[in-house]
Amino acid sequence: MSNPFAIKGTITVRDSATVMLVRRREGVEVKLSPVECGGEQSPFLKEQSIGIFGAEGVITFDGRWEVLLGQAEVVNWLKTTPEKITTNRYAGEWKLAGGNADDGEAIAHAAVRELQEEFLDPLGISLPQDATLRPFVTKQTRPIRSRSNLMHCFIALEEENPWLRSLDVEGINRGLERRRRKFQKLSLNADGTPTSSFYQLSKAERENVTPEVRQVKWVPLRDAVCHTLSSMTPGTSNTMDCIWTTSTILREYSSQVSSRGQTNEKTTRTINVTIQSRFGVVWSYSSISENLPNGRI
């Protein structure tokens, strides 16, 4: 399994925008230690522990803060081909609403567009004109597959945004589920591969039907930070590691079927894959596949 953090050649950096949707509920003071994020297993934490956790070795949180996160889909259908399943660069991670700015697009506009597309469109609502999104911080992300992002983060507080107070999170998840089912019906064969008609669509049309977010959830700020830091720790049971394991399993299965050379003989296999993380199910796939040409899954 290749290391996604290994840098090959030149690092490409792009402008991106994210939006933190934040609220306060009942809670008590909570702490986070390096051990809970991977501790000695993490080269990053060993180098940065004082800067991140301070002299006392802990981060103290006001336990009332929660942030709305979305879980990225695992498979990148825009880059997947009939011969190869391609995972997203941050497959399965819990993240803020956001993405790359289009060429010539203002950062603030990109933030609003990504929030609308990922969190609000599934609910069938639009971001109010009087919504308050404040510039918060700009940071550069760790390179993944030799690509990095200059991340411009905006913040929307529930106390300043009545629409956020009444946001129907379960309704968003139902909308995301409907989108997945529609995509499966219109764009996937019985064996789980994209249909030929899917590849005939323009890029814009494929982007319009392809699911990007699996689900959304209010997450305590402490847990969100723990997840972020543990994703930099090799060997821990975080979402990123789970997804790379999933990708390896699928590639191995594909190779086994392909090596048999049974392109004309009927081959039936049942695939059941469920990957767990500390935040719940990362990805679940179940399919009965017949006549698997070229070992495709």
C-alpha positions as CSV (number, residue, x, y, z in Angstrom):
1,M,0.0,0.0,0.0
2,S,1.5,3.3,-1.1
3,N,2.0,6.1,1.5
4,P,-0.4,9.0,0.6
5,F,1.7,11.4,2.5
6,A,4.9,10.7,0.5
7,I,5.8,13.7,-1.7
8,K,6.7,13.0,-5.2
9,G,8.0,15.8,-7.4
10,T,6.5,19.3,-7.0
11,I,3.7,20.1,-4.5
12,T,0.6,21.6,-6.1
13,V,-1.1,24.2,-4.0
14,R,-4.7,25.4,-4.6
15,D,-6.9,28.0,-2.9
16,S,-9.8,26.4,-1.1
17,A,-12.6,27.6,1.2
18,T,-14.4,25.9,4.1
19,V,-17.2,26.9,6.4
20,M,-17.4,26.1,10.1
21,L,-21.0,25.8,11.3
22,V,-20.9,26.1,15.1
23,R,-23.4,25.9,17.9
24,R,-23.3,25.8,21.8
25,R,-25.3,23.3,23.9
26,E,-25.1,22.0,27.4
27,G,-21.7,20.6,28.4
28,V,-18.8,20.6,30.8
29,E,-15.1,21.3,30.4
30,V,-13.3,18.4,28.6
31,K,-9.7,17.6,27.9
32,L,-7.7,16.0,25.1
33,S,-4.2,14.4,25.4
34,P,-1.7,13.4,22.8
35,V,-2.1,9.7,23.8
36,E,-5.8,9.8,22.6
37,C,-4.5,11.1,19.2
38,G,-1.8,8.5,18.6
39,G,0.8,9.7,21.0
40,E,4.3,8.2,20.4
41,Q,3.1,6.6,17.2
42,S,2.8,10.0,15.6
43,P,5.9,11.7,14.2
44,F,3.8,14.8,13.8
45,L,2.7,14.9,17.4
46,K,6.1,14.1,18.7
47,E,7.5,17.2,16.9
48,Q,4.6,19.5,17.6
49,S,3.2,18.3,20.9
50,I,4.4,21.4,22.9
51,G,3.0,23.8,20.4
52,I,-0.4,22.0,20.2
53,F,-0.9,20.7,23.7
54,G,1.1,23.2,25.7
55,A,3.4,22.6,28.6
56,E,0.7,20.7,30.5
57,G,0.3,18.3,27.7
58,V,-3.5,18.7,27.3
59,I,-5.9,20.8,25.4
60,T,-8.9,22.0,27.5
61,F,-12.2,22.6,25.6
62,D,-15.4,24.3,26.6
63,G,-17.5,21.2,26.2
64,R,-20.5,23.2,24.9
65,W,-19.2,23.8,21.4
66,E,-20.2,21.5,18.5
67,V,-19.3,21.7,14.9
68,L,-21.3,20.4,11.9
69,L,-19.2,17.9,9.9
70,G,-19.9,16.0,6.7
71,Q,-18.4,12.6,5.9
72,A,-16.8,12.4,2.5
73,E,-17.8,9.6,0.2
74,V,-15.1,6.9,-0.3
75,V,-15.2,6.3,-4.0
76,N,-14.3,9.1,-6.4
77,W,-16.7,8.2,-9.2
78,L,-15.4,11.1,-11.4
79,K,-12.0,9.4,-11.6
80,T,-13.1,5.8,-11.3
81,T,-12.9,3.8,-14.6
82,P,-14.3,0.3,-15.5
83,E,-10.9,-1.1,-14.7
84,K,-10.0,0.7,-11.5
85,I,-11.8,2.0,-8.4
86,T,-10.3,5.3,-7.3
87,T,-10.8,6.6,-3.8
88,N,-11.2,10.3,-2.9
89,R,-8.0,12.0,-1.7
90,Y,-9.5,12.4,1.8
91,A,-11.8,9.3,1.6
92,G,-14.3,8.8,4.4
93,E,-13.0,11.7,6.5
94,W,-15.3,13.9,8.6
95,K,-14.8,17.4,7.3
96,L,-16.1,20.9,7.1
97,A,-18.2,22.0,4.2
98,G,-15.8,23.2,1.6
99,G,-13.7,22.6,-1.5
100,N,-11.4,24.1,-4.1
101,A,-12.2,27.6,-5.5
102,D,-12.9,27.6,-9.3
103,D,-10.6,29.5,-11.5
104,G,-11.1,33.2,-11.0
105,E,-13.7,32.6,-8.2
106,A,-13.6,34.8,-5.1
107,I,-12.8,32.9,-1.9
108,A,-16.0,34.1,-0.1
109,H,-18.1,33.0,-3.1
110,A,-16.4,29.6,-3.1
111,A,-17.2,29.2,0.6
112,V,-20.9,29.9,0.1
113,R,-21.1,27.7,-3.0
114,E,-19.6,24.7,-1.3
115,L,-21.8,25.1,1.8
116,Q,-24.8,25.3,-0.5
117,E,-23.9,22.3,-2.6
118,E,-22.8,19.9,0.2
119,F,-25.0,20.7,3.1
120,L,-28.1,22.7,1.9
121,D,-29.0,21.4,-1.5
122,P,-29.8,17.9,-0.1
123,L,-32.4,19.6,2.1
124,G,-33.8,21.7,-0.8
125,I,-33.1,25.1,0.8
126,S,-30.9,28.0,0.0
127,L,-28.5,30.0,2.2
128,P,-30.4,33.1,3.3
129,Q,-29.1,36.4,1.8
130,D,-28.6,37.8,5.4
131,A,-26.5,34.8,6.5
132,T,-23.5,35.9,8.5
133,L,-20.3,34.1,7.5
134,R,-17.2,35.7,9.1
135,P,-13.5,35.2,7.9
136,F,-11.9,33.0,10.6
137,V,-8.4,31.7,9.7
138,T,-6.2,30.7,6.7
139,K,-3.9,27.6,6.9
140,Q,-2.1,25.4,4.5
141,T,-3.0,21.7,4.6
142,R,-0.6,18.8,4.9
143,P,0.2,17.5,1.3
144,I,-1.7,14.4,0.3
145,R,-0.6,12.7,-3.0
146,S,1.7,15.8,-3.5
147,R,-1.2,18.2,-3.4
148,S,-1.9,20.8,-0.7
149,N,-4.6,23.5,-0.1
150,L,-4.4,27.0,1.1
151,M,-7.5,26.7,3.2
152,H,-9.5,29.9,3.9
153,C,-11.9,29.1,6.7
154,F,-15.1,31.0,7.4
155,I,-17.3,30.6,10.5
156,A,-21.1,30.8,11.0
157,L,-22.3,31.0,14.6
158,E,-25.8,29.7,15.4
159,E,-26.4,32.8,17.6
160,E,-26.0,35.0,14.6
161,N,-27.8,32.8,12.1
162,P,-31.4,31.8,12.9
163,W,-31.4,29.5,9.8
164,L,-28.7,27.4,11.4
165,R,-30.7,27.0,14.6
166,S,-33.5,25.4,12.7
167,L,-31.3,23.4,10.3
168,D,-32.8,19.9,9.8
169,V,-29.7,17.6,9.9
170,E,-31.7,14.4,9.6
171,G,-33.5,15.9,6.6
172,I,-30.0,16.6,5.0
173,N,-29.1,12.9,5.5
174,R,-32.3,11.8,4.0
175,G,-31.6,14.0,1.0
176,L,-28.1,12.6,0.7
177,E,-29.5,9.0,0.8
178,R,-32.0,9.9,-2.0
179,R,-29.1,11.3,-4.1
180,R,-27.1,8.0,-3.6
181,R,-30.0,5.9,-4.6
182,K,-30.7,8.0,-7.7
183,F,-27.0,7.8,-8.6
184,Q,-27.0,4.0,-8.2
185,K,-30.1,3.6,-10.3
186,L,-29.0,6.0,-13.1
187,S,-25.2,5.5,-13.2
188,L,-24.2,2.1,-11.8
189,N,-24.3,-1.4,-13.3
190,A,-25.4,-4.4,-11.2
191,D,-21.7,-5.2,-10.4
192,G,-21.2,-1.7,-9.0
193,T,-19.2,-0.2,-11.9
194,P,-20.4,3.0,-13.6
195,T,-22.5,2.5,-16.7
196,S,-21.2,3.5,-20.2
197,S,-23.8,6.2,-20.3
198,F,-22.3,7.8,-17.2
199,Y,-19.0,8.2,-19.0
200,Q,-20.7,9.9,-21.9
201,L,-22.0,12.7,-19.7
202,S,-20.0,16.0,-19.6
203,K,-17.9,16.6,-16.6
204,A,-20.4,19.2,-15.3
205,E,-23.2,16.6,-15.7
206,R,-21.3,13.9,-13.9
207,E,-20.5,16.3,-11.1
208,N,-24.2,17.1,-10.8
209,V,-25.2,13.5,-10.1
210,T,-22.2,12.2,-8.3
211,P,-22.5,11.9,-4.5
212,E,-19.7,13.7,-2.5
213,V,-21.0,13.7,1.1
214,R,-22.2,10.5,2.8
215,Q,-23.8,12.0,5.9
216,V,-23.6,15.0,8.2
217,K,-23.5,15.1,12.0
218,W,-23.0,17.6,14.9
219,V,-19.8,16.6,16.5
220,P,-18.3,17.9,19.8
221,L,-15.4,20.2,19.1
222,R,-13.0,18.0,21.2
223,D,-13.9,14.9,19.2
224,A,-13.5,16.8,15.9
225,V,-10.0,18.0,16.9
226,C,-9.1,14.4,18.1
227,H,-10.1,13.0,14.8
228,T,-8.1,15.6,12.9
229,L,-4.9,15.0,14.9
230,S,-5.2,11.2,14.9
231,S,-5.5,11.2,11.1
232,M,-1.8,12.1,11.1
233,T,-0.9,9.0,13.1
234,P,0.1,5.9,11.1
235,G,-1.5,2.7,12.4
236,T,-4.3,4.2,14.4
237,S,-7.9,3.2,13.9
238,N,-9.0,6.4,12.2
239,T,-11.1,6.9,9.1
240,M,-8.2,7.5,6.8
241,D,-6.5,4.2,7.7
242,C,-9.8,2.4,7.3
243,I,-10.3,3.7,3.8
244,W,-6.9,2.8,2.6
245,T,-7.5,-0.7,3.9
246,T,-10.8,-0.8,2.1
247,S,-9.1,0.3,-1.2
248,T,-6.5,-2.5,-0.8
249,I,-9.2,-5.1,-0.2
250,L,-11.1,-4.1,-3.3
251,R,-7.9,-4.1,-5.5
252,E,-7.0,-7.6,-4.2
253,Y,-10.4,-8.9,-4.9
254,S,-10.4,-7.4,-8.4
255,S,-7.0,-9.0,-9.1
256,Q,-8.1,-12.4,-7.9
257,V,-11.1,-12.4,-10.2
258,S,-9.1,-11.1,-13.1
259,S,-6.4,-13.7,-12.8
260,R,-8.9,-16.5,-13.3
261,G,-9.5,-15.2,-16.8
262,Q,-13.2,-16.1,-16.5
263,T,-14.5,-13.3,-18.7
264,N,-17.1,-15.4,-20.5
265,E,-17.9,-18.0,-17.8
266,K,-20.6,-17.0,-15.4
267,T,-19.0,-15.9,-12.1
268,T,-21.1,-15.0,-9.1
269,R,-19.6,-13.4,-6.0
270,T,-21.3,-11.7,-3.0
271,I,-19.4,-8.7,-1.7
272,N,-20.2,-7.4,1.8
273,V,-17.8,-4.7,3.1
274,T,-18.5,-2.6,6.1
275,I,-15.8,-0.4,7.6
276,Q,-16.1,1.0,11.1
277,S,-14.5,4.1,12.6
278,R,-14.7,5.9,15.9
279,F,-17.6,8.0,14.4
280,G,-19.6,5.0,13.2
281,V,-19.8,3.3,9.8
282,V,-17.5,4.8,7.2
283,W,-18.7,2.8,4.2
284,S,-20.9,-0.1,3.6
285,Y,-21.1,-2.0,0.3
286,S,-23.1,-5.0,-0.6
287,S,-23.6,-6.5,-4.1
288,I,-24.1,-9.8,-5.8
289,S,-22.1,-9.6,-9.0
290,E,-22.4,-11.8,-12.1
291,N,-20.3,-12.1,-15.2
292,L,-17.5,-9.9,-13.8
293,P,-15.5,-8.8,-16.9
294,N,-11.8,-8.0,-16.4
295,G,-12.2,-8.6,-12.6
296,R,-14.2,-5.4,-12.1
297,I,-16.0,-4.8,-8.8
